[in-house]
Amino acid sequence: MSKLPETGPSLLRHLRQQQRRMIRNENASPFTRSGTSVTAEGRVEVTGQMQSGDYDGTSRTDLGTAGWMLGPDDGGASLLALNGIDVYADLAAKDVTILGLIDDLAAKDVVLTDLVSKVVKVGSFDHSETGFDPPDTWGTVSSVTLTVPNGFTQAVVTAVAYVKLMNNFTGIAYIDCRVLIAAFNGPADDRPVDPSHYGAALSVHTTPVTGLTAGGTFVVGCQVSAYDLTAFAGNQARISGTVLWLR
């Protein structure tokens, strides 16, 4: 019989000792007891609840006042607590509040739009004349008559006066053009024009008109002064613009 020591039993005994040590180490590891496991590269799964060291809550209904907790461990819906606040529930409540504010603003926008329509009324005008005989001194060659709507007492009028005339005089002529709004005259535009040529002038004016009454009227016109010029088929005059009726 061989005098060499038996290796089988001693090796088996050693392996069993190592197994017991591994089991003890595994059971002693806080990582093992945490329910945390790496399931794939870049992926960690947790069974139960994760929380910060200063988390002082005890349950879903008692979230404490400090730290954070992500869970839950009671089998219920997802829960994120931060310094005693249920973050999901808080965001849902704010979402409801914001939607309510949006509805409220939409309602106020309707009211404001209705109010503006009652305070301000917008109108426009546009009228042209052709083939006329230009006056030697200031005279109205194209005009509109505006009627005051019910409930309004003043207006802000912006008007554009334009004139194009043929110089059928023997020398250089001058074309003057301005806006007339009620009793208010705007600045004049003065343009020279050579004989047998067309000349044009344009003037813009804005002014308030006050003291109005419903149904009353006033005139907005294009005024021209063109000494020595006479009627011509191609002569044109136009008055156009907008009016804001105010209460």
Backbone bond lengths (Angstrom), bond angles and torsions (degrees), N, CA, C in turn:
res aa  C-N    CA-C-N  psi(-1)  N-CA   C-N-CA  omega(-1)  CA-C   N-CA-C  phi
1 M - - - 1.454 - - 1.523 107.89 -
2 S 1.433 114.78 143.32 1.459 119.48 -178.90 1.511 110.83 -67.52
3 K 1.357 114.61 141.76 1.452 120.67 177.66 1.533 112.51 -88.47
4 L 1.342 119.64 -1.26 1.468 122.87 -179.48 1.530 110.08 -69.01
5 P 1.359 115.91 146.88 1.480 118.98 179.22 1.533 110.96 -67.52
6 E 1.323 115.08 150.05 1.468 119.94 177.62 1.544 109.95 -72.49
7 T 1.314 116.21 128.59 1.486 120.48 -179.77 1.519 112.64 -98.41
8 G 1.314 118.63 -26.71 1.473 121.47 -175.88 1.513 113.17 -59.51
9 P 1.339 118.61 -57.68 1.469 119.20 -177.48 1.523 112.88 -62.52
10 S 1.313 117.77 -39.97 1.466 119.65 -178.17 1.528 110.70 -68.07
11 L 1.312 118.50 -39.10 1.471 121.43 177.86 1.514 111.12 -65.84
12 L 1.323 117.02 -41.52 1.459 120.67 178.48 1.522 110.52 -63.89
13 R 1.374 114.49 -41.13 1.458 118.41 178.67 1.529 110.39 -62.94
14 H 1.320 116.78 -39.48 1.467 121.09 -179.86 1.538 111.00 -65.79
15 L 1.303 117.64 -41.99 1.466 121.50 179.94 1.529 110.78 -64.40
16 R 1.329 115.39 -38.88 1.465 118.12 178.85 1.533 111.51 -67.51
17 Q 1.309 115.66 -35.97 1.468 118.53 176.40 1.539 111.18 -64.04
18 Q 1.321 114.99 -42.43 1.462 119.43 179.00 1.529 111.05 -64.04
19 Q 1.304 116.30 -37.07 1.467 120.35 179.13 1.529 110.37 -64.66
20 R 1.359 115.12 -42.98 1.464 118.39 179.73 1.521 110.69 -64.02
21 R 1.332 117.26 -39.00 1.465 120.54 178.50 1.539 110.66 -63.66
22 M 1.323 116.37 -42.49 1.474 120.31 179.27 1.519 111.72 -61.55
23 I 1.339 115.82 -41.37 1.466 119.66 179.93 1.522 109.99 -66.06
24 R 1.366 115.89 -42.34 1.464 119.35 179.06 1.534 110.43 -63.13
25 N 1.335 117.26 -42.97 1.463 120.54 179.61 1.532 111.61 -64.95
26 E 1.322 115.26 -39.77 1.472 119.00 179.68 1.518 110.45 -64.26
27 N 1.342 115.99 -43.80 1.464 119.36 -178.52 1.525 111.51 -70.53
28 A 1.333 116.65 -25.58 1.464 120.16 -178.89 1.523 112.23 -84.33
29 S 1.337 119.48 -14.33 1.477 122.56 -175.19 1.524 111.14 -73.84
30 P 1.341 118.10 123.54 1.467 120.11 176.19 1.531 111.58 -64.17
31 F 1.318 117.44 -28.39 1.464 120.58 178.30 1.524 110.38 -64.07
32 T 1.342 115.44 -40.11 1.461 119.54 179.55 1.525 110.63 -66.08
33 R 1.321 116.41 -42.19 1.467 119.98 -177.88 1.524 112.24 -73.18
34 S 1.330 117.41 -16.65 1.474 120.01 -176.71 1.512 113.33 -72.24
35 G 1.310 117.36 -15.28 1.462 119.38 -176.34 1.506 112.89 80.17
36 T 1.348 117.54 9.97 1.459 122.46 -179.65 1.519 109.70 -93.54
37 S 1.337 114.68 134.91 1.453 118.79 179.20 1.516 109.86 -146.91
38 V 1.329 115.30 145.50 1.460 121.67 176.70 1.516 107.38 -91.26
39 T 1.334 116.62 115.93 1.458 121.13 -175.86 1.515 113.20 -99.81
40 A 1.322 116.71 -18.12 1.465 121.27 178.53 1.519 107.54 -166.45
41 E 1.313 115.76 169.67 1.464 118.97 179.43 1.528 109.83 -62.62
42 G 1.324 115.96 123.52 1.454 120.88 -179.69 1.515 114.02 78.26
43 R 1.353 118.70 12.32 1.460 120.43 -178.26 1.534 109.55 -133.21
44 V 1.336 114.80 124.58 1.456 121.77 178.06 1.524 108.20 -122.73
45 E 1.336 117.19 132.18 1.449 121.18 177.79 1.516 109.18 -112.39
46 V 1.338 115.71 143.91 1.455 121.71 -179.19 1.516 108.61 -126.00
47 T 1.306 116.06 129.20 1.460 121.51 174.84 1.522 108.22 -96.01
48 G 1.326 116.99 120.12 1.459 120.11 -179.79 1.506 112.46 102.05
49 Q 1.320 117.74 -125.40 1.452 122.06 -166.98 1.522 110.94 -133.22
50 M 1.366 114.87 141.68 1.466 120.23 172.77 1.519 108.30 -111.87
51 Q 1.332 116.16 141.75 1.458 118.97 -179.64 1.518 110.45 -152.25
52 S 1.342 115.09 156.95 1.459 120.48 177.03 1.517 109.84 -78.80
53 G 1.325 115.02 163.39 1.451 119.35 -176.92 1.518 113.32 -64.46
54 D 1.338 116.87 -26.25 1.469 119.12 -178.35 1.521 113.14 -97.25
55 Y 1.343 116.62 9.33 1.469 118.60 178.51 1.524 109.48 -65.85
56 D 1.345 117.69 127.68 1.465 121.49 -176.07 1.525 112.37 -118.38
57 G 1.346 117.34 15.46 1.453 119.42 176.17 1.514 111.36 -81.19
58 T 1.330 115.63 165.29 1.466 120.05 -178.70 1.517 113.78 -123.37
59 S 1.345 117.91 -21.43 1.457 119.99 -176.85 1.519 109.89 -161.61
60 R 1.319 114.31 -179.63 1.459 120.09 177.92 1.530 111.71 -61.69
61 T 1.295 116.64 -32.16 1.467 121.18 -179.21 1.517 112.45 -91.39
62 D 1.330 117.86 -13.15 1.464 122.08 177.06 1.520 108.03 -127.48
63 L 1.339 115.38 91.12 1.458 121.27 -174.87 1.512 112.92 -89.83
64 G 1.327 116.85 4.55 1.457 120.09 178.06 1.517 112.40 71.36
65 T 1.351 114.94 -157.52 1.462 120.48 -177.31 1.520 113.44 -132.02
66 A 1.345 116.96 -10.20 1.463 119.48 -175.19 1.520 110.22 -137.91
67 G 1.349 114.74 161.28 1.451 121.09 176.03 1.518 113.60 74.23
68 W 1.341 114.16 -172.12 1.454 119.63 -179.81 1.520 110.15 -134.55
69 M 1.328 114.56 156.53 1.449 121.69 179.19 1.512 108.88 -146.07
70 L 1.344 115.65 133.34 1.456 121.45 178.16 1.510 107.36 -123.76
71 G 1.297 116.16 123.96 1.464 118.02 -175.32 1.520 110.39 -163.99
72 P 1.315 117.40 -136.14 1.464 125.47 7.52 1.526 111.10 -100.71
73 D 1.338 114.89 -175.60 1.458 119.30 176.25 1.529 111.49 -111.09
74 D 1.344 116.28 15.60 1.471 119.43 -179.09 1.526 112.37 -105.90
75 G 1.335 117.31 8.95 1.456 120.36 178.78 1.514 114.44 79.69
76 G 1.329 117.36 3.49 1.460 120.71 -178.81 1.518 111.98 -87.29
77 A 1.331 114.61 -163.22 1.463 120.63 -178.95 1.519 111.04 -67.13
78 S 1.339 116.20 161.78 1.452 121.29 179.12 1.515 110.34 -56.93
79 L 1.334 115.04 145.62 1.453 120.18 -175.94 1.523 109.03 -142.50
80 L 1.330 115.76 134.26 1.457 122.07 173.47 1.518 107.55 -131.42
81 A 1.331 115.50 114.24 1.462 120.71 -179.36 1.512 109.18 -108.36
82 L 1.324 116.72 137.03 1.459 122.10 178.95 1.520 108.53 -140.35
83 N 1.335 115.04 113.61 1.469 121.04 -179.38 1.525 111.80 51.67
84 G 1.323 116.15 43.42 1.455 121.30 175.31 1.514 115.04 83.84
85 I 1.339 118.01 4.84 1.469 121.93 -177.97 1.519 109.62 -109.98
86 D 1.327 115.72 130.96 1.461 121.55 172.34 1.530 106.85 -77.10
87 V 1.331 116.00 100.35 1.464 120.85 -170.93 1.523 111.42 -61.29
88 Y 1.348 117.99 -44.88 1.464 120.54 -178.66 1.526 110.83 -61.20
89 A 1.340 116.17 -47.16 1.472 120.13 -179.05 1.526 110.89 -65.00
90 D 1.340 116.41 -38.15 1.459 120.29 -179.31 1.526 110.65 -65.56
91 L 1.354 116.56 -42.56 1.465 119.67 178.28 1.527 111.58 -65.37
92 A 1.333 116.64 -39.21 1.468 119.97 178.84 1.521 110.77 -63.30
93 A 1.350 116.87 -40.56 1.464 120.48 178.89 1.520 110.88 -65.58
94 K 1.346 115.99 -41.33 1.470 118.87 178.70 1.519 110.95 -66.02
95 D 1.333 117.09 -34.80 1.461 121.04 177.77 1.521 110.22 -61.77
96 V 1.323 116.51 -43.07 1.467 120.89 177.31 1.522 110.28 -63.10
97 T 1.346 116.08 -41.13 1.465 120.40 179.83 1.523 111.20 -63.74
98 I 1.344 116.02 -43.74 1.463 120.17 -179.33 1.524 111.13 -64.43
99 L 1.333 117.03 -42.39 1.460 120.02 178.28 1.517 110.69 -62.10
100 G 1.337 115.76 -37.46 1.460 119.24 177.16 1.516 111.96 -65.39
101 L 1.343 116.22 -39.73 1.465 120.16 177.93 1.524 111.14 -64.85
102 I 1.336 116.50 -38.46 1.470 120.23 178.52 1.526 110.09 -62.56
103 D 1.329 116.50 -44.60 1.468 120.15 178.08 1.519 110.64 -62.48
104 D 1.338 115.74 -39.82 1.462 120.09 -179.43 1.524 110.77 -65.68
105 L 1.352 116.43 -41.74 1.463 119.95 178.48 1.526 111.12 -65.55
106 A 1.330 116.77 -38.37 1.462 119.84 177.98 1.523 110.79 -61.78
107 A 1.329 116.06 -41.25 1.465 120.00 178.58 1.523 110.86 -65.55
108 K 1.340 115.89 -40.67 1.470 119.54 179.35 1.521 110.72 -67.64
109 D 1.337 117.19 -33.22 1.462 120.70 178.03 1.527 110.59 -63.49
110 V 1.326 116.40 -39.72 1.465 120.26 177.16 1.521 110.19 -62.82
111 V 1.335 115.68 -43.88 1.464 120.32 179.94 1.521 110.38 -63.86
112 L 1.363 116.41 -43.26 1.461 120.39 -178.99 1.524 111.30 -65.23
113 T 1.321 116.45 -41.88 1.464 120.00 178.27 1.518 110.95 -61.10
114 D 1.320 116.02 -42.12 1.457 120.32 178.20 1.519 110.73 -64.78
115 L 1.362 116.29 -38.84 1.461 120.28 179.75 1.524 110.98 -65.26
116 V 1.346 115.48 -44.23 1.471 119.35 179.89 1.521 110.71 -61.54
117 S 1.338 115.97 -40.79 1.464 119.32 -179.65 1.524 111.54 -64.21
118 K 1.326 116.47 -27.14 1.459 119.83 178.79 1.520 111.71 -82.41
119 V 1.355 116.46 -27.75 1.463 120.31 -177.68 1.527 111.25 -86.72
120 V 1.348 116.94 -37.38 1.465 121.64 -175.91 1.523 109.43 -126.40
121 K 1.323 115.35 135.22 1.461 121.51 175.01 1.528 107.36 -125.25
122 V 1.329 116.31 129.06 1.467 121.07 -175.45 1.520 110.12 -101.84
123 G 1.329 115.54 134.25 1.458 120.94 176.45 1.515 110.92 -135.20
124 S 1.321 116.49 168.70 1.460 120.95 178.81 1.532 108.85 -143.81
125 F 1.327 115.30 165.57 1.465 120.17 179.92 1.522 109.22 -151.98
126 D 1.328 115.95 156.35 1.468 121.46 -179.44 1.527 107.55 -165.68
127 H 1.333 116.59 122.19 1.473 120.05 179.78 1.531 109.70 -148.41
128 S 1.336 115.71 139.73 1.466 121.25 -179.09 1.525 110.76 -128.62
129 E 1.342 115.01 153.19 1.469 122.82 173.78 1.524 107.45 -132.91
130 T 1.342 116.15 150.20 1.458 120.86 179.04 1.529 109.71 -136.63
131 G 1.349 115.55 160.81 1.452 122.28 172.85 1.516 115.32 67.53
132 F 1.300 119.54 16.34 1.471 122.27 -175.15 1.534 111.75 -83.54
133 D 1.330 113.88 166.37 1.464 122.22 177.06 1.524 107.81 -95.18
134 P 1.336 120.33 111.67 1.464 121.69 -176.64 1.526 110.89 -63.85
135 P 1.338 117.30 136.73 1.465 119.55 178.28 1.531 110.99 -74.66
136 D 1.343 116.21 151.20 1.461 120.73 178.27 1.525 111.47 -72.00
137 T 1.332 116.77 -32.08 1.466 121.59 176.40 1.530 107.70 -120.55
138 W 1.330 117.21 173.10 1.464 120.62 -173.52 1.519 112.31 -51.52
139 G 1.329 114.33 124.61 1.453 120.79 177.17 1.518 109.89 -150.38
140 T 1.330 118.00 152.72 1.456 122.89 -178.77 1.524 110.06 -86.00
141 V 1.347 116.80 123.87 1.455 120.88 -177.18 1.533 112.54 -111.53
142 S 1.328 117.60 -14.70 1.466 122.00 175.22 1.526 107.50 -152.74
143 S 1.337 116.79 131.40 1.467 118.50 -174.45 1.524 111.43 -153.09
144 V 1.339 115.33 161.67 1.458 123.49 171.64 1.522 107.69 -130.29
145 T 1.332 115.21 151.57 1.464 121.15 175.63 1.520 108.38 -110.34
146 L 1.334 116.57 120.25 1.459 122.10 -178.29 1.531 109.82 -98.21
147 T 1.332 115.20 134.94 1.468 121.49 179.73 1.520 109.40 -105.91
148 V 1.329 116.55 131.88 1.464 122.34 -176.90 1.531 109.86 -72.89
149 P 1.365 118.50 124.74 1.469 120.58 178.23 1.529 111.27 -69.76
150 N 1.322 115.91 162.38 1.464 120.89 178.16 1.524 110.41 -62.93
151 G 1.334 115.58 136.96 1.454 121.50 175.39 1.510 115.16 87.79
152 F 1.330 118.58 -1.57 1.461 120.77 -177.47 1.528 109.89 -113.11
153 T 1.340 115.59 144.17 1.465 120.96 -174.60 1.522 113.35 -124.67
154 Q 1.319 117.68 -4.38 1.469 119.83 179.73 1.526 109.56 -154.17
155 A 1.325 114.32 168.38 1.461 119.67 -177.86 1.520 109.66 -150.58
156 V 1.330 115.30 152.62 1.461 121.70 169.73 1.526 106.29 -117.38
157 V 1.324 115.68 117.82 1.462 121.06 -174.01 1.528 109.69 -112.88
158 T 1.316 115.64 131.31 1.463 122.48 171.48 1.520 107.59 -118.00
159 A 1.331 116.45 123.09 1.465 120.14 -174.81 1.520 110.80 -132.41
160 V 1.347 114.49 149.32 1.459 122.53 177.19 1.522 107.58 -120.90
161 A 1.342 116.65 122.75 1.472 122.33 176.82 1.526 108.53 -106.83
162 Y 1.331 115.47 131.24 1.468 120.70 -179.43 1.522 108.82 -134.76
163 V 1.340 115.10 138.77 1.460 119.43 177.70 1.527 109.49 -141.33
164 K 1.339 115.45 140.84 1.465 122.09 174.11 1.530 107.32 -130.81
165 L 1.324 116.15 123.63 1.464 120.70 -174.81 1.532 110.57 -130.20
166 M 1.333 114.81 149.45 1.464 121.61 172.89 1.526 108.17 -90.16
167 N 1.330 115.93 130.24 1.456 120.06 174.86 1.529 107.99 -84.92
168 N 1.311 116.13 94.68 1.458 120.87 177.84 1.533 111.13 -98.29
169 F 1.340 114.75 22.69 1.459 122.54 174.41 1.535 107.96 -93.18
170 T 1.317 116.74 166.78 1.464 120.14 -176.12 1.526 113.79 -82.47
171 G 1.317 117.41 -15.03 1.463 120.77 -178.99 1.527 111.09 -126.44
172 I 1.331 115.03 -172.73 1.463 119.68 177.48 1.529 109.24 -65.74
173 A 1.336 115.65 134.17 1.470 121.07 177.92 1.531 108.96 -115.68
174 Y 1.340 114.69 162.39 1.465 120.53 178.98 1.532 109.52 -122.50
175 I 1.311 114.55 130.00 1.463 121.29 -179.87 1.526 108.05 -106.15
176 D 1.325 117.05 121.86 1.462 122.43 175.70 1.524 109.12 -110.13
177 C 1.342 116.27 136.91 1.473 121.08 -178.18 1.525 108.89 -138.68
178 R 1.351 116.41 139.16 1.465 120.66 176.32 1.522 109.95 -153.10
179 V 1.336 114.97 165.64 1.460 122.21 178.59 1.523 109.30 -96.65
180 L 1.333 114.93 139.52 1.469 121.72 171.27 1.527 107.80 -114.55
181 I 1.344 116.78 124.05 1.460 122.33 175.44 1.519 107.84 -126.41
182 A 1.331 115.36 110.94 1.476 120.05 -173.57 1.531 107.37 54.60
183 A 1.332 117.06 -118.13 1.468 119.29 -179.78 1.522 111.49 -102.21
184 F 1.331 116.51 11.56 1.463 119.87 -174.54 1.533 110.78 -105.91
185 N 1.339 115.69 126.94 1.461 121.56 177.02 1.520 110.17 -98.73
186 G 1.323 116.09 136.81 1.451 120.43 176.28 1.511 111.56 -87.74
187 P 1.332 117.70 -179.04 1.465 121.69 179.34 1.530 111.02 -67.28
188 A 1.323 115.64 149.53 1.464 120.50 -178.07 1.528 110.78 -95.38
189 D 1.325 114.79 145.24 1.464 122.44 172.76 1.520 106.76 -108.78
190 D 1.353 116.92 122.90 1.468 122.23 -175.24 1.522 108.97 -114.20
191 R 1.359 116.35 123.47 1.459 120.54 -176.87 1.529 111.09 -130.62
192 P 1.373 117.78 130.65 1.467 120.21 173.76 1.523 110.21 -81.19
193 V 1.335 117.14 151.50 1.451 120.90 178.57 1.523 109.08 -144.02
194 D 1.333 116.10 134.96 1.462 121.20 -178.48 1.526 110.67 -73.72
195 P 1.336 116.20 159.85 1.467 119.80 178.35 1.530 111.37 -58.81
196 S 1.327 116.07 143.48 1.463 124.50 177.23 1.534 112.28 62.06
197 H 1.309 116.91 25.56 1.463 122.39 176.54 1.527 110.11 -127.22
198 Y 1.330 115.16 155.16 1.460 120.09 171.77 1.529 109.45 -82.84
199 G 1.324 114.37 145.00 1.461 120.96 172.56 1.524 108.60 -131.71
200 A 1.327 116.67 148.82 1.460 120.55 -178.05 1.519 110.08 -131.81
201 A 1.330 115.30 150.69 1.458 122.09 176.89 1.525 108.13 -141.62
202 L 1.345 115.86 151.13 1.464 120.42 -177.37 1.523 109.27 -144.67
203 S 1.324 116.50 139.60 1.462 121.70 179.68 1.522 109.36 -139.74
204 V 1.350 115.82 142.44 1.464 122.35 178.90 1.522 108.84 -122.93
205 H 1.342 115.17 140.06 1.469 118.37 -179.39 1.528 109.65 -149.57
206 T 1.346 115.79 140.22 1.465 122.92 175.20 1.516 108.94 -126.87
207 T 1.326 115.74 134.71 1.465 119.09 179.37 1.523 110.44 -156.13
208 P 1.340 117.65 148.64 1.465 119.89 172.09 1.518 110.95 -81.06
209 V 1.311 115.37 149.55 1.471 121.42 174.71 1.529 106.59 -125.48
210 T 1.314 117.75 118.05 1.465 121.58 -174.73 1.530 111.13 -113.78
211 G 1.347 114.76 176.09 1.457 120.64 177.57 1.518 113.78 69.06
212 L 1.325 117.45 29.94 1.463 120.94 -177.72 1.525 111.08 -87.98
213 T 1.302 116.34 157.78 1.465 122.67 175.42 1.524 108.86 -130.05
214 A 1.339 115.48 149.90 1.465 120.56 -178.84 1.516 111.06 -55.44
215 G 1.326 117.12 131.38 1.457 122.15 -179.79 1.513 113.87 88.56
216 G 1.333 117.05 -12.68 1.455 120.31 177.63 1.520 111.02 -72.06
217 T 1.325 116.96 165.76 1.464 121.33 -177.37 1.519 111.14 -134.45
218 F 1.318 115.21 159.16 1.463 121.34 168.14 1.526 107.69 -152.12
219 V 1.338 116.31 161.42 1.458 122.78 -172.39 1.526 110.63 -105.23
220 V 1.336 115.07 138.35 1.461 122.11 170.04 1.523 106.29 -119.68
221 G 1.342 116.54 125.26 1.454 117.93 -173.17 1.511 114.60 -143.27
222 C 1.330 114.30 165.41 1.460 123.57 172.66 1.528 107.10 -100.26
223 Q 1.341 116.45 118.22 1.463 120.83 179.77 1.522 110.80 -106.62
224 V 1.329 114.91 143.67 1.460 121.29 -175.00 1.530 109.43 -134.09
225 S 1.324 113.93 146.20 1.465 121.10 169.29 1.522 107.19 -134.84
226 A 1.348 116.86 117.32 1.469 121.01 -177.37 1.525 108.01 -145.20
227 Y 1.320 116.29 90.99 1.469 121.99 -175.58 1.528 111.40 -65.60
228 D 1.351 115.93 135.16 1.466 125.52 174.66 1.527 114.18 76.16
229 L 1.325 119.40 -1.76 1.455 119.27 176.18 1.525 109.81 -88.87
230 T 1.328 115.23 150.47 1.461 120.38 -177.72 1.530 110.42 -124.35
231 A 1.323 114.78 177.68 1.470 120.18 -176.47 1.528 110.68 -59.27
232 F 1.365 114.65 143.64 1.455 120.98 177.51 1.529 107.16 -152.10
233 A 1.339 115.89 141.34 1.466 120.04 -173.55 1.527 112.16 -60.73
234 G 1.327 117.03 -31.02 1.461 120.23 -177.34 1.515 114.62 -86.40
235 N 1.332 118.25 -0.37 1.460 120.09 178.26 1.543 110.32 -64.56
236 Q 1.334 116.56 137.27 1.469 121.36 -179.40 1.526 110.37 -135.21
237 A 1.332 114.89 144.80 1.466 121.14 173.95 1.528 107.80 -143.93
238 R 1.339 115.19 136.38 1.468 119.12 -177.08 1.527 110.54 -139.69
239 I 1.333 116.01 138.61 1.457 122.28 173.14 1.534 107.31 -124.82
240 S 1.322 116.64 127.70 1.473 120.66 -178.40 1.523 108.53 -148.06
241 G 1.328 115.58 161.36 1.460 118.73 178.76 1.505 113.17 161.83
242 T 1.331 114.77 -165.09 1.469 121.99 -178.67 1.520 109.79 -130.48
243 V 1.337 114.44 157.78 1.461 120.24 176.93 1.523 108.69 -136.39
244 L 1.329 115.84 133.27 1.453 122.58 174.04 1.519 107.69 -105.89
245 W 1.316 116.24 110.59 1.464 120.93 177.29 1.534 108.98 -82.67
246 L 1.298 117.21 131.00 1.465 122.63 -176.74 1.524 110.00 -123.97
247 R 1.340 115.45 150.69 1.488 119.92 178.72 1.508 110.42 -83.26
